């Protein structure tokens, strides 16, 4: 982050800044005067919420940002996961998004990477829903017996 940035927080909202969690008791505006690593509470994914491939990728990148001591291991996990997702997804919009994710990561733009991955969640959700509908339809169809 460069320059000044104002972060508006609601009562009881938390923000992660440079390894620490800050909770405010009233509506406040924080002005970040220098370069910091921060995530708003609503953007932090808990481990148990990483239930889909893209959410797992998000969690890995988030770990790189929030736990610098684990960055090397998390980066290896990111590389493996990202490569697997490129080979697994067939949806061109998701694939294009994953290419952007890789470019952002290569430039060290971790915060923007998280934003890009989050933007892919609705596409992934729709893909998973349509897959589930297709599977449900197959399960609902009667099995045809062959006449011998």
N, CA, C and O atoms as a GROMACS GRO file, in nm:
protein
  592
    1UNK      N    1   0.084  -0.117   0.000
    1UNK     CA    2   0.000   0.000   0.000
    1UNK      C    3   0.089   0.123   0.000
    1UNK      O    4   0.187   0.128   0.073
    2UNK      N    5   0.056   0.220  -0.080
    2UNK     CA    6   0.133   0.344  -0.081
    2UNK      C    7   0.040   0.460  -0.050
    2UNK      O    8  -0.078   0.456  -0.083
    3UNK      N    9   0.094   0.565   0.013
    3UNK     CA   10   0.013   0.683   0.044
    3UNK      C   11  -0.076   0.659   0.164
    3UNK      O   12  -0.061   0.560   0.236
    4UNK      N   13  -0.167   0.750   0.185
    4UNK     CA   14  -0.260   0.744   0.298
    4UNK      C   15  -0.384   0.668   0.256
    4UNK      O   16  -0.431   0.679   0.143
    5UNK      N   17  -0.437   0.590   0.349
    5UNK     CA   18  -0.559   0.515   0.324
    5UNK      C   19  -0.647   0.526   0.446
    5UNK      O   20  -0.602   0.506   0.558
    6UNK      N   21  -0.774   0.558   0.425
    6UNK     CA   22  -0.869   0.564   0.536
    6UNK      C   23  -0.952   0.437   0.536
    6UNK      O   24  -1.006   0.395   0.434
    7UNK      N   25  -0.960   0.375   0.655
    7UNK     CA   26  -1.038   0.254   0.674
    7UNK      C   27  -1.148   0.287   0.773
    7UNK      O   28  -1.122   0.330   0.885
    8UNK      N   29  -1.272   0.268   0.731
    8UNK     CA   30  -1.387   0.298   0.815
    8UNK      C   31  -1.436   0.169   0.882
    8UNK      O   32  -1.462   0.070   0.814
    9UNK      N   33  -1.446   0.173   1.014
    9UNK     CA   34  -1.488   0.056   1.090
    9UNK      C   35  -1.616   0.086   1.166
    9UNK      O   36  -1.637   0.197   1.214
   10UNK      N   37  -1.700  -0.016   1.177
   10UNK     CA   38  -1.825  -0.007   1.253
   10UNK      C   39  -1.799  -0.054   1.396
   10UNK      O   40  -1.695  -0.116   1.423
   11UNK      N   41  -1.891  -0.026   1.488
   11UNK     CA   42  -1.873  -0.073   1.626
   11UNK      C   43  -1.852  -0.224   1.632
   11UNK      O   44  -1.920  -0.300   1.563
   12UNK      N   45  -1.757  -0.267   1.713
   12UNK     CA   46  -1.721  -0.407   1.735
   12UNK      C   47  -1.659  -0.476   1.614
   12UNK      O   48  -1.641  -0.597   1.614
   13UNK      N   49  -1.626  -0.400   1.511
   13UNK     CA   50  -1.560  -0.458   1.395
   13UNK      C   51  -1.411  -0.471   1.424
   13UNK      O   52  -1.354  -0.394   1.502
   14UNK      N   53  -1.349  -0.570   1.360
   14UNK     CA   54  -1.206  -0.593   1.379
   14UNK      C   55  -1.133  -0.576   1.247
   14UNK      O   56  -1.190  -0.592   1.139
   15UNK      N   57  -1.006  -0.541   1.259
   15UNK     CA   58  -0.919  -0.530   1.143
   15UNK      C   59  -0.785  -0.591   1.181
   15UNK      O   60  -0.736  -0.572   1.293
   16UNK      N   61  -0.726  -0.662   1.088
   16UNK     CA   62  -0.594  -0.722   1.105
   16UNK      C   63  -0.494  -0.623   1.045
   16UNK      O   64  -0.504  -0.589   0.928
   17UNK      N   65  -0.397  -0.578   1.125
   17UNK     CA   66  -0.295  -0.485   1.077
   17UNK      C   67  -0.158  -0.534   1.123
   17UNK      O   68  -0.132  -0.545   1.243
   18UNK      N   69  -0.071  -0.562   1.026
   18UNK     CA   70   0.068  -0.602   1.054
   18UNK      C   71   0.081  -0.706   1.165
   18UNK      O   72   0.165  -0.691   1.254
   19UNK      N   73  -0.001  -0.808   1.161
   19UNK     CA   74   0.013  -0.917   1.257
   19UNK      C   75  -0.072  -0.904   1.381
   19UNK      O   76  -0.079  -0.998   1.461
   20UNK      N   77  -0.136  -0.791   1.400
   20UNK     CA   78  -0.220  -0.772   1.518
   20UNK      C   79  -0.365  -0.754   1.480
   20UNK      O   80  -0.396  -0.710   1.370
   21UNK      N   81  -0.454  -0.790   1.572
   21UNK     CA   82  -0.597  -0.771   1.550
   21UNK      C   83  -0.644  -0.657   1.639
   21UNK      O   84  -0.618  -0.656   1.760
   22UNK      N   85  -0.712  -0.562   1.580
   22UNK     CA   86  -0.763  -0.446   1.652
   22UNK      C   87  -0.915  -0.450   1.644
   22UNK      O   88  -0.971  -0.466   1.536
   23UNK      N   89  -0.981  -0.436   1.760
   23UNK     CA   90  -1.127  -0.428   1.764
   23UNK      C   91  -1.165  -0.291   1.817
   23UNK      O   92  -1.107  -0.242   1.914
   24UNK      N   93  -1.262  -0.229   1.752
   24UNK     CA   94  -1.305  -0.096   1.794
   24UNK      C   95  -1.442  -0.107   1.861
   24UNK      O   96  -1.522  -0.193   1.826
   25UNK      N   97  -1.468  -0.019   1.958
   25UNK     CA   98  -1.595  -0.024   2.030
   25UNK      C   99  -1.698   0.075   1.978
   25UNK      O  100  -1.811   0.078   2.026
   26UNK      N  101  -1.658   0.157   1.881
   26UNK     CA  102  -1.751   0.254   1.822
   26UNK      C  103  -1.711   0.276   1.677
   26UNK      O  104  -1.607   0.228   1.632
   27UNK      N  105  -1.792   0.347   1.606
   27UNK     CA  106  -1.761   0.379   1.467
   27UNK      C  107  -1.638   0.468   1.463
   27UNK      O  108  -1.634   0.574   1.526
   28UNK      N  109  -1.537   0.424   1.387
   28UNK     CA  110  -1.413   0.501   1.377
   28UNK      C  111  -1.360   0.497   1.234
   28UNK      O  112  -1.396   0.412   1.153
   29UNK      N  113  -1.274   0.592   1.207
   29UNK     CA  114  -1.199   0.593   1.081
   29UNK      C  115  -1.051   0.588   1.116
   29UNK      O  116  -1.001   0.674   1.189
   30UNK      N  117  -0.983   0.487   1.064
   30UNK     CA  118  -0.838   0.478   1.082
   30UNK      C  119  -0.773   0.531   0.956
   30UNK      O  120  -0.813   0.496   0.845
   31UNK      N  121  -0.674   0.616   0.973
   31UNK     CA  122  -0.598   0.663   0.858
   31UNK      C  123  -0.460   0.598   0.865
   31UNK      O  124  -0.381   0.626   0.955
   32UNK      N  125  -0.435   0.511   0.769
   32UNK     CA  126  -0.307   0.441   0.764
   32UNK      C  127  -0.209   0.530   0.689
   32UNK      O  128  -0.226   0.557   0.570
   33UNK      N  129  -0.106   0.575   0.759
   33UNK     CA  130  -0.015   0.677   0.707
   33UNK      C  131   0.106   0.619   0.633
   33UNK      O  132   0.173   0.691   0.558
   34UNK      N  133   0.133   0.492   0.652
   34UNK     CA  134   0.247   0.432   0.583
   34UNK      C  135   0.206   0.294   0.532
   34UNK      O  136   0.090   0.254   0.543
   35UNK      N  137   0.302   0.223   0.477
   35UNK     CA  138   0.272   0.093   0.418
   35UNK      C  139   0.248  -0.010   0.528
   35UNK      O  140   0.333  -0.031   0.614
   36UNK      N  141   0.132  -0.072   0.524
   36UNK     CA  142   0.096  -0.175   0.620
   36UNK      C  143   0.026  -0.289   0.547
   36UNK      O  144  -0.026  -0.273   0.437
   37UNK      N  145   0.026  -0.404   0.612
   37UNK     CA  146  -0.051  -0.518   0.564
   37UNK      C  147  -0.176  -0.523   0.650
   37UNK      O  148  -0.168  -0.533   0.772
   38UNK      N  149  -0.292  -0.516   0.585
   38UNK     CA  150  -0.415  -0.519   0.662
   38UNK      C  151  -0.524  -0.596   0.589
   38UNK      O  152  -0.525  -0.604   0.466
   39UNK      N  153  -0.615  -0.652   0.668
   39UNK     CA  154  -0.734  -0.718   0.615
   39UNK      C  155  -0.850  -0.680   0.705
   39UNK      O  156  -0.838  -0.679   0.828
   40UNK      N  157  -0.962  -0.650   0.644
   40UNK     CA  158  -1.083  -0.625   0.721
   40UNK      C  159  -1.141  -0.758   0.767
   40UNK      O  160  -1.123  -0.860   0.701
   41UNK      N  161  -1.209  -0.756   0.878
   41UNK     CA  162  -1.265  -0.877   0.936
   41UNK      C  163  -1.350  -0.954   0.835
   41UNK      O  164  -1.345  -1.077   0.830
   42UNK      N  165  -1.428  -0.884   0.756
   42UNK     CA  166  -1.515  -0.949   0.658
   42UNK      C  167  -1.441  -1.018   0.546
   42UNK      O  168  -1.500  -1.097   0.472
   43UNK      N  169  -1.313  -0.989   0.531
   43UNK     CA  170  -1.234  -1.050   0.425
   43UNK      C  171  -1.147  -1.165   0.475
   43UNK      O  172  -1.078  -1.230   0.396
   44UNK      N  173  -1.150  -1.190   0.605
   44UNK     CA  174  -1.070  -1.298   0.662
   44UNK      C  175  -1.152  -1.426   0.658
   44UNK      O  176  -1.262  -1.433   0.713
   45UNK      N  177  -1.098  -1.525   0.591
   45UNK     CA  178  -1.163  -1.654   0.578
   45UNK      C  179  -1.109  -1.747   0.687
   45UNK      O  180  -0.988  -1.764   0.701
   46UNK      N  181  -1.199  -1.805   0.764
   46UNK     CA  182  -1.157  -1.901   0.866
   46UNK      C  183  -1.129  -2.035   0.800
   46UNK      O  184  -1.185  -2.066   0.694
   47UNK      N  185  -1.043  -2.114   0.860
   47UNK     CA  186  -1.004  -2.242   0.801
   47UNK      C  187  -1.125  -2.330   0.768
   47UNK      O  188  -1.128  -2.392   0.662
   48UNK      N  189  -1.223  -2.334   0.856
   48UNK     CA  190  -1.341  -2.419   0.832
   48UNK      C  191  -1.429  -2.366   0.719
   48UNK      O  192  -1.517  -2.438   0.672
   49UNK      N  193  -1.406  -2.243   0.675
   49UNK     CA  194  -1.482  -2.186   0.563
   49UNK      C  195  -1.415  -2.216   0.429
   49UNK      O  196  -1.474  -2.189   0.324
   50UNK      N  197  -1.296  -2.271   0.430
   50UNK     CA  198  -1.223  -2.301   0.306
   50UNK      C  199  -1.270  -2.436   0.252
   50UNK      O  200  -1.195  -2.534   0.253
   51UNK      N  201  -1.394  -2.440   0.205
   51UNK     CA  202  -1.460  -2.566   0.168
   51UNK      C  203  -1.463  -2.592   0.018
   51UNK      O  204  -1.511  -2.698  -0.023
   52UNK      N  205  -1.414  -2.501  -0.062
   52UNK     CA  206  -1.413  -2.520  -0.207
   52UNK      C  207  -1.271  -2.495  -0.257
   52UNK      O  208  -1.190  -2.435  -0.185
   53UNK      N  209  -1.238  -2.538  -0.377
   53UNK     CA  210  -1.101  -2.518  -0.426
   53UNK      C  211  -1.054  -2.372  -0.426
   53UNK      O  212  -0.942  -2.344  -0.383
   54UNK      N  213  -1.138  -2.279  -0.472
   54UNK     CA  214  -1.095  -2.138  -0.474
   54UNK      C  215  -1.087  -2.080  -0.334
   54UNK      O  216  -1.000  -1.997  -0.306
   55UNK      N  217  -1.175  -2.121  -0.245
   55UNK     CA  218  -1.167  -2.073  -0.107
   55UNK      C  219  -1.042  -2.129  -0.039
   55UNK      O  220  -0.982  -2.061   0.045
   56UNK      N  221  -1.002  -2.250  -0.074
   56UNK     CA  222  -0.878  -2.305  -0.020
   56UNK      C  223  -0.758  -2.226  -0.072
   56UNK      O  224  -0.664  -2.200   0.004
   57UNK      N  225  -0.760  -2.190  -0.199
   57UNK     CA  226  -0.652  -2.107  -0.254
   57UNK      C  227  -0.647  -1.972  -0.182
   57UNK      O  228  -0.540  -1.924  -0.148
   58UNK      N  229  -0.764  -1.912  -0.159
   58UNK     CA  230  -0.774  -1.784  -0.088
   58UNK      C  231  -0.711  -1.798   0.051
   58UNK      O  232  -0.632  -1.714   0.094
   59UNK      N  233  -0.747  -1.907   0.121
   59UNK     CA  234  -0.696  -1.928   0.256
   59UNK      C  235  -0.544  -1.940   0.256
   59UNK      O  236  -0.477  -1.889   0.346
   60UNK      N  237  -0.489  -2.007   0.156
   60UNK     CA  238  -0.344  -2.021   0.145
   60UNK      C  239  -0.278  -1.884   0.126
   60UNK      O  240  -0.180  -1.852   0.193
   61UNK      N  241  -0.332  -1.805   0.034
   61UNK     CA  242  -0.275  -1.671   0.009
   61UNK      C  243  -0.292  -1.583   0.132
   61UNK      O  244  -0.201  -1.507   0.167
   62UNK      N  245  -0.406  -1.593   0.198
   62UNK     CA  246  -0.430  -1.517   0.321
   62UNK      C  247  -0.326  -1.554   0.426
   62UNK      O  248  -0.276  -1.467   0.497
   63UNK      N  249  -0.294  -1.682   0.437
   63UNK     CA  250  -0.192  -1.727   0.532
   63UNK      C  251  -0.057  -1.665   0.501
   63UNK      O  252   0.016  -1.626   0.592
   64UNK      N  253  -0.025  -1.655   0.373
   64UNK     CA  254   0.101  -1.591   0.333
   64UNK      C  255   0.106  -1.447   0.381
   64UNK      O  256   0.211  -1.398   0.423
   65UNK      N  257  -0.007  -1.380   0.376
   65UNK     CA  258  -0.015  -1.240   0.415
   65UNK      C  259  -0.013  -1.223   0.567
   65UNK      O  260   0.055  -1.135   0.620
   66UNK      N  261  -0.087  -1.308   0.637
   66UNK     CA  262  -0.105  -1.291   0.780
   66UNK      C  263   0.004  -1.358   0.865
   66UNK      O  264   0.027  -1.318   0.979
   67UNK      N  265   0.070  -1.458   0.810
   67UNK     CA  266   0.171  -1.531   0.886
   67UNK      C  267   0.302  -1.537   0.807
   67UNK      O  268   0.333  -1.639   0.747
   68UNK      N  269   0.376  -1.428   0.808
   68UNK     CA  270   0.500  -1.422   0.729
   68UNK      C  271   0.598  -1.535   0.758
   68UNK      O  272   0.675  -1.575   0.670
   69UNK      N  273   0.598  -1.588   0.881
   69UNK     CA  274   0.689  -1.697   0.916
   69UNK      C  275   0.655  -1.825   0.838
   69UNK      O  276   0.742  -1.909   0.817
   70UNK      N  277   0.530  -1.839   0.796
   70UNK     CA  278   0.486  -1.957   0.721
   70UNK      C  279   0.482  -1.931   0.572
   70UNK      O  280   0.434  -2.015   0.496
   71UNK      N  281   0.533  -1.816   0.529
   71UNK     CA  282   0.519  -1.775   0.389
   71UNK      C  283   0.582  -1.873   0.291
   71UNK      O  284   0.524  -1.900   0.186
   72UNK      N  285   0.698  -1.926   0.322
   72UNK     CA  286   0.767  -2.017   0.229
   72UNK      C  287   0.685  -2.144   0.205
   72UNK      O  288   0.667  -2.186   0.091
   73UNK      N  289   0.637  -2.204   0.312
   73UNK     CA  290   0.556  -2.326   0.299
   73UNK      C  291   0.423  -2.294   0.230
   73UNK      O  292   0.379  -2.368   0.143
   74UNK      N  293   0.361  -2.184   0.270
   74UNK     CA  294   0.233  -2.145   0.209
   74UNK      C  295   0.250  -2.116   0.060
   74UNK      O  296   0.162  -2.147  -0.020
   75UNK      N  297   0.363  -2.058   0.022
   75UNK     CA  298   0.387  -2.029  -0.120
   75UNK      C  299   0.398  -2.159  -0.200
   75UNK      O  300   0.347  -2.168  -0.311
   76UNK      N  301   0.463  -2.259  -0.143
   76UNK     CA  302   0.470  -2.389  -0.211
   76UNK      C  303   0.330  -2.449  -0.227
   76UNK      O  304   0.297  -2.502  -0.332
   77UNK      N  305   0.250  -2.438  -0.122
   77UNK     CA  306   0.112  -2.487  -0.129
   77UNK      C  307   0.033  -2.410  -0.234
   77UNK      O  308  -0.045  -2.468  -0.309
   78UNK      N  309   0.055  -2.279  -0.238
   78UNK     CA  310  -0.012  -2.195  -0.338
   78UNK      C  311   0.023  -2.243  -0.479
   78UNK      O  312  -0.066  -2.262  -0.562
   79UNK      N  313   0.152  -2.262  -0.506
   79UNK     CA  314   0.196  -2.303  -0.640
   79UNK      C  315   0.130  -2.434  -0.680
   79UNK      O  316   0.082  -2.447  -0.793
   80UNK      N  317   0.129  -2.531  -0.590
   80UNK     CA  318   0.068  -2.661  -0.620
   80UNK      C  319  -0.082  -2.648  -0.642
   80UNK      O  320  -0.137  -2.704  -0.737
   81UNK      N  321  -0.147  -2.575  -0.554
   81UNK     CA  322  -0.292  -2.558  -0.564
   81UNK      C  323  -0.331  -2.483  -0.691
   81UNK      O  324  -0.423  -2.522  -0.762
   82UNK      N  325  -0.259  -2.375  -0.720
   82UNK     CA  326  -0.289  -2.294  -0.839
   82UNK      C  327  -0.275  -2.379  -0.965
   82UNK      O  328  -0.360  -2.373  -1.053
   83UNK      N  329  -0.168  -2.456  -0.973
   83UNK     CA  330  -0.146  -2.542  -1.090
   83UNK      C  331  -0.258  -2.645  -1.104
   83UNK      O  332  -0.306  -2.670  -1.214
   84UNK      N  333  -0.298  -2.705  -0.992
   84UNK     CA  334  -0.406  -2.804  -0.995
   84UNK      C  335  -0.537  -2.741  -1.041
   84UNK      O  336  -0.613  -2.802  -1.117
   85UNK      N  337  -0.564  -2.618  -0.996
   85UNK     CA  338  -0.688  -2.550  -1.037
   85UNK      C  339  -0.687  -2.520  -1.186
   85UNK      O  340  -0.790  -2.532  -1.252
   86UNK      N  341  -0.572  -2.480  -1.239
   86UNK     CA  342  -0.563  -2.454  -1.383
   86UNK      C  343  -0.592  -2.580  -1.464
   86UNK      O  344  -0.648  -2.572  -1.573
   87UNK      N  345  -0.554  -2.694  -1.412
   87UNK     CA  346  -0.577  -2.820  -1.483
   87UNK      C  347  -0.719  -2.873  -1.462
   87UNK      O  348  -0.767  -2.954  -1.542
   88UNK      N  349  -0.786  -2.829  -1.355
   88UNK     CA  350  -0.917  -2.883  -1.319
   88UNK      C  351  -1.032  -2.803  -1.377
   88UNK      O  352  -1.125  -2.860  -1.435
   89UNK      N  353  -1.028  -2.671  -1.362
   89UNK     CA  354  -1.139  -2.587  -1.409
   89UNK      C  355  -1.146  -2.585  -1.561
   89UNK      O  356  -1.043  -2.583  -1.629
   90UNK      N  357  -1.267  -2.586  -1.613
   90UNK     CA  358  -1.290  -2.576  -1.757
   90UNK      C  359  -1.352  -2.441  -1.794
   90UNK      O  360  -1.346  -2.401  -1.910
   91UNK      N  361  -1.409  -2.372  -1.696
   91UNK     CA  362  -1.474  -2.243  -1.719
   91UNK      C  363  -1.369  -2.138  -1.755
   91UNK      O  364  -1.277  -2.113  -1.678
   92UNK      N  365  -1.385  -2.076  -1.873
   92UNK     CA  366  -1.283  -1.982  -1.922
   92UNK      C  367  -1.271  -1.858  -1.833
   92UNK      O  368  -1.160  -1.806  -1.817
   93UNK      N  369  -1.382  -1.811  -1.776
   93UNK     CA  370  -1.374  -1.694  -1.688
   93UNK      C  371  -1.291  -1.725  -1.563
   93UNK      O  372  -1.212  -1.641  -1.518
   94UNK      N  373  -1.309  -1.843  -1.508
   94UNK     CA  374  -1.230  -1.883  -1.392
   94UNK      C  375  -1.083  -1.898  -1.431
   94UNK      O  376  -0.994  -1.853  -1.359
   95UNK      N  377  -1.058  -1.961  -1.546
   95UNK     CA  378  -0.920  -1.979  -1.592
   95UNK      C  379  -0.852  -1.844  -1.615
   95UNK      O  380  -0.736  -1.826  -1.577
   96UNK      N  381  -0.924  -1.750  -1.677
   96UNK     CA  382  -0.868  -1.616  -1.698
   96UNK      C  383  -0.838  -1.549  -1.564
   96UNK      O  384  -0.734  -1.485  -1.548
   97UNK      N  385  -0.929  -1.566  -1.467
   97UNK     CA  386  -0.907  -1.511  -1.334
   97UNK      C  387  -0.786  -1.571  -1.267
   97UNK      O  388  -0.710  -1.501  -1.200
   98UNK      N  389  -0.766  -1.701  -1.284
   98UNK     CA  390  -0.649  -1.767  -1.225
   98UNK      C  391  -0.519  -1.719  -1.288
   98UNK      O  392  -0.416  -1.711  -1.221
   99UNK      N  393  -0.523  -1.686  -1.417
   99UNK     CA  394  -0.405  -1.629  -1.483
   99UNK      C  395  -0.374  -1.492  -1.422
   99UNK      O  396  -0.257  -1.460  -1.397
  100UNK      N  397  -0.478  -1.412  -1.397
  100UNK     CA  398  -0.458  -1.282  -1.332
  100UNK      C  399  -0.404  -1.299  -1.190
  100UNK      O  400  -0.316  -1.224  -1.147
  101UNK      N  401  -0.455  -1.399  -1.119
  101UNK     CA  402  -0.408  -1.427  -0.983
  101UNK      C  403  -0.258  -1.455  -0.986
  101UNK      O  404  -0.184  -1.401  -0.904
  102UNK      N  405  -0.215  -1.538  -1.078
  102UNK     CA  406  -0.072  -1.570  -1.089
  102UNK      C  407   0.012  -1.446  -1.117
  102UNK      O  408   0.117  -1.426  -1.056
  103UNK      N  409  -0.036  -1.361  -1.208
  103UNK     CA  410   0.038  -1.238  -1.241
  103UNK      C  411   0.048  -1.146  -1.119
  103UNK      O  412   0.153  -1.087  -1.094
  104UNK      N  413  -0.060  -1.134  -1.044
  104UNK     CA  414  -0.058  -1.050  -0.923
  104UNK      C  415   0.040  -1.107  -0.820
  104UNK      O  416   0.116  -1.032  -0.758
  105UNK      N  417   0.038  -1.238  -0.802
  105UNK     CA  418   0.129  -1.300  -0.706
  105UNK      C  419   0.274  -1.280  -0.747
  105UNK      O  420   0.360  -1.254  -0.663
  106UNK      N  421   0.301  -1.293  -0.876
  106UNK     CA  422   0.439  -1.275  -0.924
  106UNK      C  423   0.489  -1.134  -0.901
  106UNK      O  424   0.609  -1.112  -0.888
  107UNK      N  425   0.396  -1.037  -0.897
  107UNK     CA  426   0.435  -0.898  -0.872
  107UNK      C  427   0.429  -0.863  -0.723
  107UNK      O  428   0.450  -0.748  -0.685
  108UNK      N  429   0.402  -0.963  -0.639
  108UNK     CA  430   0.398  -0.939  -0.495
  108UNK      C  431   0.275  -0.864  -0.449
  108UNK      O  432   0.277  -0.802  -0.342
  109UNK      N  433   0.168  -0.866  -0.526
  109UNK     CA  434   0.044  -0.793  -0.495
  109UNK      C  435  -0.055  -0.885  -0.424
  109UNK      O  436  -0.162  -0.916  -0.478
  110UNK      N  437  -0.018  -0.929  -0.304
  110UNK     CA  438  -0.095  -1.029  -0.231
  110UNK      C  439  -0.236  -0.981  -0.199
  110UNK      O  440  -0.332  -1.057  -0.215
  111UNK      N  441  -0.250  -0.856  -0.154
  111UNK     CA  442  -0.383  -0.805  -0.120
  111UNK      C  443  -0.474  -0.806  -0.242
  111UNK      O  444  -0.589  -0.847  -0.233
  112UNK      N  445  -0.422  -0.760  -0.358
  112UNK     CA  446  -0.501  -0.759  -0.480
  112UNK      C  447  -0.532  -0.902  -0.527
  112UNK      O  448  -0.636  -0.927  -0.587
  113UNK      N  449  -0.440  -0.994  -0.498
  113UNK     CA  450  -0.463  -1.135  -0.530
  113UNK      C  451  -0.585  -1.186  -0.455
  113UNK      O  452  -0.671  -1.253  -0.512
  114UNK      N  453  -0.593  -1.154  -0.326
  114UNK     CA  454  -0.709  -1.196  -0.247
  114UNK      C  455  -0.837  -1.139  -0.305
  114UNK      O  456  -0.938  -1.209  -0.315
  115UNK      N  457  -0.834  -1.013  -0.343
  115UNK     CA  458  -0.951  -0.948  -0.401
  115UNK      C  459  -0.995  -1.021  -0.529
  115UNK      O  460  -1.114  -1.044  -0.551
  116UNK      N  461  -0.899  -1.057  -0.613
  116UNK     CA  462  -0.929  -1.126  -0.738
  116UNK      C  463  -0.988  -1.264  -0.712
  116UNK      O  464  -1.085  -1.304  -0.776
  117UNK      N  465  -0.929  -1.337  -0.619
  117UNK     CA  466  -0.982  -1.470  -0.587
  117UNK      C  467  -1.124  -1.458  -0.532
  117UNK      O  468  -1.212  -1.536  -0.570
  118UNK      N  469  -1.148  -1.362  -0.443
  118UNK     CA  470  -1.283  -1.340  -0.388
  118UNK      C  471  -1.384  -1.314  -0.499
  118UNK      O  472  -1.498  -1.359  -0.492
  119UNK      N  473  -1.341  -1.241  -0.602
  119UNK     CA  474  -1.431  -1.209  -0.714
  119UNK      C  475  -1.468  -1.335  -0.793
  119UNK      O  476  -1.569  -1.336  -0.863
  120UNK      N  477  -1.388  -1.440  -0.782
  120UNK     CA  478  -1.417  -1.566  -0.852
  120UNK      C  479  -1.512  -1.657  -0.774
  120UNK      O  480  -1.565  -1.753  -0.831
  121UNK      N  481  -1.535  -1.629  -0.646
  121UNK     CA  482  -1.622  -1.714  -0.565
  121UNK      C  483  -1.761  -1.735  -0.627
  121UNK      O  484  -1.807  -1.848  -0.632
  122UNK      N  485  -1.830  -1.629  -0.673
  122UNK     CA  486  -1.964  -1.650  -0.730
  122UNK      C  487  -1.962  -1.743  -0.853
  122UNK      O  488  -2.054  -1.824  -0.870
  123UNK      N  489  -1.860  -1.733  -0.936
  123UNK     CA  490  -1.848  -1.824  -1.051
  123UNK      C  491  -1.831  -1.968  -1.004
  123UNK      O  492  -1.896  -2.059  -1.056
  124UNK      N  493  -1.744  -1.987  -0.907
  124UNK     CA  494  -1.722  -2.121  -0.854
  124UNK      C  495  -1.851  -2.176  -0.793
  124UNK      O  496  -1.885  -2.292  -0.814
  125UNK      N  497  -1.921  -2.092  -0.717
  125UNK     CA  498  -2.047  -2.136  -0.656
  125UNK      C  499  -2.147  -2.182  -0.762
  125UNK      O  500  -2.213  -2.284  -0.746
  126UNK      N  501  -2.157  -2.106  -0.871
  126UNK     CA  502  -2.250  -2.142  -0.978
  126UNK      C  503  -2.208  -2.273  -1.045
  126UNK      O  504  -2.293  -2.356  -1.077
  127UNK      N  505  -2.079  -2.290  -1.067
  127UNK     CA  506  -2.029  -2.414  -1.127
  127UNK      C  507  -2.063  -2.533  -1.037
  127UNK      O  508  -2.110  -2.636  -1.085
  128UNK      N  509  -2.040  -2.518  -0.908
  128UNK     CA  510  -2.068  -2.626  -0.814
  128UNK      C  511  -2.217  -2.655  -0.806
  128UNK      O  512  -2.257  -2.771  -0.796
  129UNK      N  513  -2.300  -2.551  -0.808
  129UNK     CA  514  -2.446  -2.572  -0.805
  129UNK      C  515  -2.493  -2.645  -0.930
  129UNK      O  516  -2.574  -2.737  -0.920
  130UNK      N  517  -2.444  -2.606  -1.046
  130UNK     CA  518  -2.487  -2.672  -1.169
  130UNK      C  519  -2.439  -2.816  -1.172
  130UNK      O  520  -2.508  -2.904  -1.222
  131UNK      N  521  -2.321  -2.841  -1.119
  131UNK     CA  522  -2.270  -2.978  -1.111
  131UNK      C  523  -2.359  -3.061  -1.019
  131UNK      O  524  -2.392  -3.175  -1.050
  132UNK      N  525  -2.398  -3.002  -0.905
  132UNK     CA  526  -2.484  -3.073  -0.811
  132UNK      C  527  -2.621  -3.100  -0.871
  132UNK      O  528  -2.679  -3.207  -0.850
  133UNK      N  529  -2.674  -3.002  -0.947
  133UNK     CA  530  -2.805  -3.023  -1.012
  133UNK      C  531  -2.795  -3.136  -1.114
  133UNK      O  532  -2.887  -3.218  -1.125
  134UNK      N  533  -2.686  -3.140  -1.187
  134UNK     CA  534  -2.666  -3.247  -1.286
  134UNK      C  535  -2.657  -3.383  -1.220
  134UNK      O  536  -2.714  -3.480  -1.269
  135UNK      N  537  -2.585  -3.390  -1.109
  135UNK     CA  538  -2.572  -3.516  -1.036
  135UNK      C  539  -2.706  -3.558  -0.979
  135UNK      O  540  -2.741  -3.676  -0.982
  136UNK      N  541  -2.782  -3.462  -0.926
  136UNK     CA  542  -2.913  -3.493  -0.870
  136UNK      C  543  -3.006  -3.544  -0.979
  136UNK      O  544  -3.085  -3.636  -0.956
  137UNK      N  545  -2.997  -3.486  -1.096
  137UNK     CA  546  -3.081  -3.529  -1.209
  137UNK      C  547  -3.046  -3.672  -1.248
  137UNK      O  548  -3.136  -3.753  -1.273
  138UNK      N  549  -2.918  -3.703  -1.253
  138UNK     CA  550  -2.877  -3.840  -1.287
  138UNK      C  551  -2.926  -3.939  -1.183
  138UNK      O  552  -2.969  -4.049  -1.217
  139UNK      N  553  -2.921  -3.901  -1.057
  139UNK     CA  554  -2.966  -3.990  -0.951
  139UNK      C  555  -3.117  -4.009  -0.954
  139UNK      O  556  -3.168  -4.114  -0.914
  140UNK      N  557  -3.190  -3.909  -1.002
  140UNK     CA  558  -3.335  -3.915  -1.004
  140UNK      C  559  -3.389  -3.995  -1.122
  140UNK      O  560  -3.503  -4.042  -1.118
  141UNK      N  561  -3.309  -4.012  -1.226
  141UNK     CA  562  -3.356  -4.086  -1.344
  141UNK      C  563  -3.364  -4.234  -1.312
  141UNK      O  564  -3.274  -4.290  -1.249
  142UNK      N  565  -3.472  -4.299  -1.357
  142UNK     CA  566  -3.484  -4.443  -1.332
  142UNK      C  567  -3.380  -4.520  -1.414
  142UNK      O  568  -3.343  -4.481  -1.525
  143UNK      N  569  -3.336  -4.628  -1.358
  143UNK     CA  570  -3.241  -4.714  -1.427
  143UNK      C  571  -3.318  -4.801  -1.525
  143UNK      O  572  -3.416  -4.866  -1.487
  144UNK      N  573  -3.276  -4.801  -1.650
  144UNK     CA  574  -3.343  -4.881  -1.753
  144UNK      C  575  -3.285  -5.021  -1.751
  144UNK      O  576  -3.164  -5.041  -1.755
  145UNK      N  577  -3.375  -5.117  -1.745
  145UNK     CA  578  -3.330  -5.256  -1.746
  145UNK      C  579  -3.318  -5.301  -1.890
  145UNK      O  580  -3.403  -5.270  -1.974
  146UNK      N  581  -3.215  -5.374  -1.916
  146UNK     CA  582  -3.201  -5.426  -2.052
  146UNK      C  583  -3.276  -5.558  -2.062
  146UNK      O  584  -3.278  -5.638  -1.969
  147UNK      N  585  -3.337  -5.578  -2.176
  147UNK     CA  586  -3.412  -5.701  -2.200
  147UNK      C  587  -3.319  -5.797  -2.273
  147UNK      O  588  -3.266  -5.766  -2.380
  148UNK      N  589  -3.300  -5.913  -2.212
  148UNK     CA  590  -3.209  -6.010  -2.274
  148UNK      C  591  -3.282  -6.114  -2.352
  148UNK      O  592  -3.219  -6.203  -2.410
   0.00000   0.00000   0.00000
